[in-house]
Amino acid sequence: MASHILPNLLLLLALAVSRSAAGSATSPYLRPPPRETLSTPLADDADGATPQQVHISMVGTNKMRVMWITEDDALATVDYGLQEGKYGESSTGSTSTYTFSALYTSGKIHEAVIGPLDPDSIYYYRCSGNPAREFSFKTPPASLPIKFVVIGDLGQTGWTNSTLNHISQSNYDILLLPGDLSYADLNQPSWDSYARLVEPLASSRPWMVTKGNHEIETIPLIESTPFKPYNARYHMPYKESASPSNLFYSFDAAGGAVHVLMLGSYTDFDASSDQFKWLQADLAKLDRSKTKWLFTLIHAPWYNSNKAHQGDGEDMRKAMEETLYAARVDAVFAGHVHAYERFVPVYNSKKNQCGPLHITIGDGGNREGLANKYIDPQPSISLFKEASFGHGQLHVANGTHALWSWHRNDDDEAVVVDSVWITSLLSNPACHKKN
């Protein structure tokens, strides 16, 4: 078993001390004040040819897409290998740019897909043949166990930096981000600052992201195409999952034992939409004898006891919840609400042992602050809630059990405040029928 997953004895101990799902809880924790918005400049020793804003994402089960920016023209080439400074393989991709409101033109956005790669291995690489900066990443394992980090509404503040520091110590395999990345909100240089801020992590582990409302970025009569900067900067493996759009896709992890749906809360989702039709086709292709776990990411939560953003996900819930329930999705992770909340397994607004666990994790560190006003009394389906910044970790230990934990940023220390063991719905005999 991989070293970053708890041994069996510690797993049982963690189970014994995990928060009970018997009753609802509201944390009495007193939140610290907001922190300043950060601006991350280009390194002092960098020039126009220096690769910057490097980030990677999975393409299939054994390849990676590397994306980076240079200010000047450069080769869209990634050299890589299993030893520092020795690059036995090379891949050349493509380069693009985008303009926004005639006032901003991006740098040269390069991308190249590299692989096939060995699982659970460290690769060293350089971009555009530039010897000034060497990067490295670790590929995910080809089987269970596997560890995900989940963060939403990340932004770029002092609290974001605290969150990133905690994540860097977690030895995760894949990061999942359910929307609201940079909070650029039309100010395009903020995208550059954000990508430089997250580069140490985003260049060393695959970051799989979907968009939120802050990625829409339209200006009437000037910029009418939504998600233009997001689509230019973050290419996800939508083609590999037969999706017609970068705004919704799926991917496999751990050799196909885990399937993750990345859905679009701000893309058409009714029964006649491309997204809905793609979702049904994607689920129909799954072989559940191999795919033991099924997770979903959205931005606007379908269940929410916070007074902020009440009902924002309701239309999507009505359109898609039945489909996810029938497919036996194990958990749905959302952002949007700037707080943490965990619900019971739920379907159609009621507790249901065959419904997915719903978790809101929109507390990465955004500049808008925390949402700390809740509905009173607390709904019975809401088990735990707290308006604090932090991140989540999902240890998928085997085909039947996974450990979810939420880590609060407590005076710059990552403190586990909520945790629960999840049993896969596929392993529950009561859920073998669509009841």
Solvent accessible surface area in square Angstrom, and as a share of the most:
residue,aa,sasa,rsa
1,M,139,0.62
2,A,30,0.24
3,S,116,0.75
4,H,32,0.15
5,I,4,0.02
6,L,60,0.30
7,P,78,0.49
8,N,103,0.53
9,L,139,0.69
10,L,79,0.39
11,L,18,0.09
12,L,116,0.58
13,L,105,0.52
14,A,21,0.16
15,L,91,0.45
16,A,81,0.63
17,V,112,0.65
18,S,20,0.13
19,R,87,0.32
20,S,72,0.47
21,A,58,0.45
22,A,100,0.78
23,G,43,0.42
24,S,57,0.36
25,A,31,0.24
26,T,78,0.45
27,S,18,0.11
28,P,126,0.79
29,Y,43,0.16
30,L,155,0.77
31,R,91,0.33
32,P,38,0.24
33,P,101,0.64
34,P,112,0.71
35,R,84,0.31
36,E,111,0.50
37,T,81,0.47
38,L,42,0.21
39,S,97,0.63
40,T,33,0.19
41,P,101,0.63
42,L,44,0.22
43,A,62,0.48
44,D,155,0.81
45,D,132,0.69
46,A,22,0.17
47,D,88,0.46
48,G,14,0.13
49,A,45,0.35
50,T,11,0.06
51,P,0,0.00
52,Q,6,0.03
53,Q,5,0.02
54,V,0,0.00
55,H,16,0.07
56,I,1,0.00
57,S,3,0.02
58,M,8,0.03
59,V,10,0.06
60,G,37,0.36
61,T,90,0.52
62,N,67,0.35
63,K,80,0.34
64,M,3,0.01
65,R,28,0.10
66,V,0,0.00
67,M,4,0.02
68,W,2,0.01
69,I,10,0.05
70,T,0,0.00
71,E,95,0.42
72,D,77,0.40
73,D,118,0.61
74,A,33,0.25
75,L,123,0.61
76,A,9,0.07
77,T,18,0.10
78,V,0,0.00
79,D,17,0.09
80,Y,13,0.05
81,G,8,0.08
82,L,95,0.47
83,Q,108,0.48
84,E,122,0.55
85,G,51,0.49
86,K,127,0.54
87,Y,54,0.21
88,G,72,0.69
89,E,100,0.45
90,S,71,0.46
91,S,25,0.16
92,T,100,0.58
93,G,38,0.36
94,S,65,0.42
95,T,66,0.38
96,S,55,0.35
97,T,66,0.38
98,Y,15,0.06
99,T,69,0.40
100,F,2,0.01
101,S,25,0.16
102,A,101,0.78
103,L,166,0.83
104,Y,35,0.13
105,T,87,0.51
106,S,8,0.05
107,G,17,0.17
108,K,57,0.24
109,I,6,0.03
110,H,1,0.00
111,E,28,0.13
112,A,2,0.02
113,V,54,0.31
114,I,1,0.01
115,G,23,0.22
116,P,99,0.63
117,L,12,0.06
118,D,73,0.38
119,P,69,0.44
120,D,80,0.41
121,S,26,0.17
122,I,88,0.45
123,Y,13,0.05
124,Y,45,0.17
125,Y,0,0.00
126,R,67,0.25
127,C,0,0.00
128,S,16,0.10
129,G,31,0.29
130,N,22,0.11
131,P,114,0.72
132,A,80,0.62
133,R,76,0.28
134,E,72,0.32
135,F,18,0.08
136,S,42,0.27
137,F,3,0.01
138,K,26,0.11
139,T,6,0.04
140,P,15,0.10
141,P,17,0.11
142,A,58,0.45
143,S,69,0.44
144,L,38,0.19
145,P,15,0.09
146,I,0,0.00
147,K,12,0.05
148,F,0,0.00
149,V,0,0.00
150,V,0,0.00
151,I,0,0.00
152,G,0,0.00
153,D,0,0.00
154,L,0,0.00
155,G,0,0.00
156,Q,11,0.05
157,T,3,0.02
158,G,9,0.08
159,W,6,0.02
160,T,0,0.00
161,N,62,0.32
162,S,5,0.03
163,T,0,0.00
164,L,7,0.04
165,N,77,0.40
166,H,13,0.06
167,I,0,0.00
168,S,65,0.42
169,Q,142,0.63
170,S,11,0.07
171,N,66,0.34
172,Y,7,0.03
173,D,0,0.00
174,I,0,0.00
175,L,0,0.00
176,L,0,0.00
177,L,0,0.00
178,P,0,0.00
179,G,0,0.00
180,D,1,0.01
181,L,1,0.00
182,S,1,0.00
183,Y,8,0.03
184,A,6,0.04
185,D,48,0.25
186,L,75,0.37
187,N,84,0.43
188,Q,3,0.01
189,P,73,0.46
190,S,22,0.15
191,W,2,0.01
192,D,19,0.10
193,S,8,0.05
194,Y,1,0.00
195,A,7,0.05
196,R,52,0.19
197,L,23,0.11
198,V,3,0.01
199,E,12,0.06
200,P,89,0.56
201,L,20,0.10
202,A,1,0.01
203,S,6,0.04
204,S,28,0.18
205,R,44,0.16
206,P,0,0.00
207,W,7,0.03
208,M,0,0.00
209,V,0,0.00
210,T,1,0.01
211,K,0,0.00
212,G,0,0.00
213,N,46,0.24
214,H,27,0.12
215,E,0,0.00
216,I,54,0.27
217,E,11,0.05
218,T,54,0.32
219,I,41,0.21
220,P,115,0.72
221,L,184,0.91
222,I,110,0.56
223,E,16,0.07
224,S,94,0.61
225,T,79,0.46
226,P,58,0.37
227,F,6,0.02
228,K,59,0.25
229,P,0,0.00
230,Y,1,0.00
231,N,47,0.24
232,A,18,0.14
233,R,9,0.03
234,Y,9,0.03
235,H,50,0.22
236,M,3,0.01
237,P,3,0.02
238,Y,50,0.19
239,K,149,0.63
240,E,96,0.43
241,S,13,0.08
242,A,68,0.53
243,S,7,0.04
244,P,84,0.53
245,S,27,0.18
246,N,15,0.08
247,L,23,0.12
248,F,3,0.01
249,Y,1,0.00
250,S,4,0.03
251,F,13,0.05
252,D,50,0.26
253,A,2,0.02
254,A,6,0.04
255,G,56,0.54
256,G,13,0.13
257,A,14,0.11
258,V,0,0.00
259,H,11,0.05
260,V,0,0.00
261,L,0,0.00
262,M,0,0.00
263,L,0,0.00
264,G,0,0.00
265,S,11,0.07
266,Y,70,0.27
267,T,30,0.17
268,D,106,0.55
269,F,41,0.17
270,D,73,0.38
271,A,71,0.55
272,S,85,0.55
273,S,9,0.06
274,D,93,0.48
275,Q,1,0.00
276,F,20,0.08
277,K,118,0.50
278,W,14,0.05
279,L,0,0.00
280,Q,90,0.40
281,A,52,0.40
282,D,7,0.03
283,L,25,0.12
284,A,85,0.66
285,K,130,0.55
286,L,36,0.18
287,D,68,0.35
288,R,52,0.19
289,S,80,0.51
290,K,141,0.60
291,T,9,0.05
292,K,71,0.30
293,W,0,0.00
294,L,0,0.00
295,F,0,0.00
296,T,0,0.00
297,L,0,0.00
298,I,0,0.00
299,H,0,0.00
300,A,3,0.02
301,P,9,0.06
302,W,13,0.04
303,Y,14,0.05
304,N,24,0.12
305,S,0,0.00
306,N,1,0.01
307,K,120,0.51
308,A,33,0.25
309,H,71,0.32
310,Q,87,0.39
311,G,51,0.49
312,D,74,0.39
313,G,3,0.03
314,E,54,0.24
315,D,98,0.51
316,M,4,0.02
317,R,24,0.09
318,K,141,0.60
319,A,31,0.24
320,M,0,0.00
321,E,8,0.04
322,E,123,0.55
323,T,24,0.14
324,L,1,0.01
325,Y,13,0.05
326,A,35,0.27
327,A,23,0.17
328,R,14,0.05
329,V,0,0.00
330,D,4,0.02
331,A,0,0.00
332,V,1,0.01
333,F,0,0.00
334,A,3,0.02
335,G,0,0.00
336,H,7,0.03
337,V,3,0.02
338,H,14,0.06
339,A,2,0.02
340,Y,0,0.00
341,E,5,0.02
342,R,1,0.01
343,F,2,0.01
344,V,8,0.05
345,P,45,0.28
346,V,0,0.00
347,Y,52,0.20
348,N,84,0.43
349,S,58,0.38
350,K,143,0.61
351,K,148,0.63
352,N,41,0.21
353,Q,109,0.48
354,C,1,0.01
355,G,1,0.01
356,P,2,0.01
357,L,12,0.06
358,H,7,0.03
359,I,2,0.01
360,T,4,0.02
361,I,0,0.00
362,G,0,0.00
363,D,0,0.00
364,G,0,0.00
365,G,0,0.00
366,N,3,0.02
367,R,111,0.40
368,E,93,0.42
369,G,15,0.14
370,L,44,0.22
371,A,18,0.14
372,N,76,0.39
373,K,142,0.60
374,Y,36,0.14
375,I,64,0.32
376,D,131,0.68
377,P,111,0.70
378,Q,39,0.17
379,P,44,0.28
380,S,99,0.64
381,I,24,0.12
382,S,0,0.00
383,L,8,0.04
384,F,5,0.02
385,K,7,0.03
386,E,3,0.02
387,A,1,0.01
388,S,3,0.02
389,F,14,0.06
390,G,0,0.00
391,H,0,0.00
392,G,0,0.00
393,Q,14,0.06
394,L,0,0.00
395,H,20,0.09
396,V,0,0.00
397,A,4,0.03
398,N,66,0.34
399,G,22,0.22
400,T,53,0.31
401,H,74,0.33
402,A,0,0.00
403,L,13,0.07
404,W,0,0.00
405,S,8,0.05
406,W,0,0.00
407,H,20,0.09
408,R,22,0.08
409,N,3,0.02
410,D,33,0.17
411,D,101,0.52
412,D,72,0.38
413,E,116,0.52
414,A,45,0.35
415,V,56,0.32
416,V,83,0.48
417,V,24,0.14
418,D,2,0.01
419,S,19,0.12
420,V,20,0.11
421,W,40,0.14
422,I,15,0.08
423,T,70,0.41
424,S,0,0.00
425,L,14,0.07
426,L,50,0.25
427,S,45,0.29
428,N,36,0.18
429,P,102,0.64
430,A,43,0.33
431,C,4,0.03
432,H,121,0.54
433,K,163,0.69
434,K,153,0.65
435,N,101,0.52
